[in-house]
Amino acid sequence: MAMTNAERQKKFREKNIGMKDKNFRLQSIIDLKTHAELERLVLRLNQSKQDVIARAIHELAEKLGCEIDEWEKEQYQ
């Protein structure tokens, strides 16, 4: 018997998302301009949306001086 969409999604999440892999699901609503900018960045940088968002967060954290410290690094390794 074929799996339902819900079963496929559950299987995907179990396989790809969770504490063991240090991955977390991010779900958000963004406006049209932000979506268009994200799509342009994905194309220009030839990276996934996940990579572009992570890069933007890391660069902003560095710019604002709130990078992860040594104690936090140990917690996330």
C-alpha positions as CSV (number, residue, x, y, z in Angstrom):
1,M,0.0,0.0,0.0
2,A,1.3,3.5,-0.9
3,M,2.3,5.9,1.8
4,T,0.2,9.0,2.3
5,N,1.7,12.5,2.1
6,A,1.7,12.8,5.9
7,E,3.5,9.5,6.2
8,R,6.2,10.6,3.7
9,Q,6.6,13.9,5.5
10,K,7.0,12.2,8.9
11,K,9.5,9.8,7.5
12,F,11.5,12.7,5.9
13,R,11.5,14.7,9.1
14,E,12.6,11.7,11.2
15,K,15.4,11.0,8.8
16,N,16.7,14.6,8.3
17,I,15.7,16.7,11.3
18,G,16.5,16.3,14.9
19,M,18.9,16.8,17.7
20,K,21.2,13.9,16.7
21,D,22.0,15.8,13.4
22,K,21.9,19.2,15.0
23,N,19.3,20.3,12.5
24,F,16.2,22.2,13.4
25,R,13.1,23.0,11.3
26,L,12.5,26.7,10.6
27,Q,9.1,27.7,9.4
28,S,8.2,31.4,8.8
29,I,6.0,33.7,6.8
30,I,7.9,36.3,4.8
31,D,6.7,39.2,2.7
32,L,6.9,39.2,-1.1
33,K,9.9,41.5,-1.3
34,T,11.9,39.3,1.1
35,H,10.9,36.2,-0.8
36,A,12.1,37.8,-4.1
37,E,15.4,38.8,-2.5
38,L,15.9,35.3,-1.1
39,E,15.3,33.8,-4.6
40,R,17.7,36.2,-6.2
41,L,20.4,35.4,-3.6
42,V,19.9,31.7,-4.2
43,L,20.4,32.1,-7.9
44,R,23.3,34.5,-7.7
45,L,25.2,32.5,-5.0
46,N,24.2,29.2,-6.5
47,Q,23.3,27.9,-3.0
48,S,20.3,26.4,-1.3
49,K,17.8,28.6,0.6
50,Q,19.0,26.9,3.8
51,D,22.6,27.9,3.0
52,V,21.7,31.4,2.1
53,I,19.7,32.0,5.2
54,A,22.4,30.4,7.4
55,R,25.1,32.6,5.7
56,A,23.0,35.8,6.3
57,I,22.5,35.0,9.9
58,H,26.2,34.2,10.5
59,E,27.3,37.4,8.7
60,L,24.9,39.5,10.6
61,A,25.9,38.0,13.9
62,E,29.6,38.7,13.1
63,K,28.8,42.3,12.0
64,L,26.9,42.9,15.3
65,G,29.5,41.2,17.4
66,C,27.3,38.4,18.7
67,E,29.1,35.4,17.4
68,I,28.9,32.1,19.2
69,D,31.3,31.9,22.1
70,E,33.5,28.9,23.1
71,W,31.0,27.6,25.7
72,E,28.2,27.7,23.1
73,K,30.4,26.0,20.5
74,E,30.9,23.1,22.9
75,Q,27.2,22.8,23.5
76,Y,26.5,22.5,19.8
77,Q,29.2,20.0,18.9
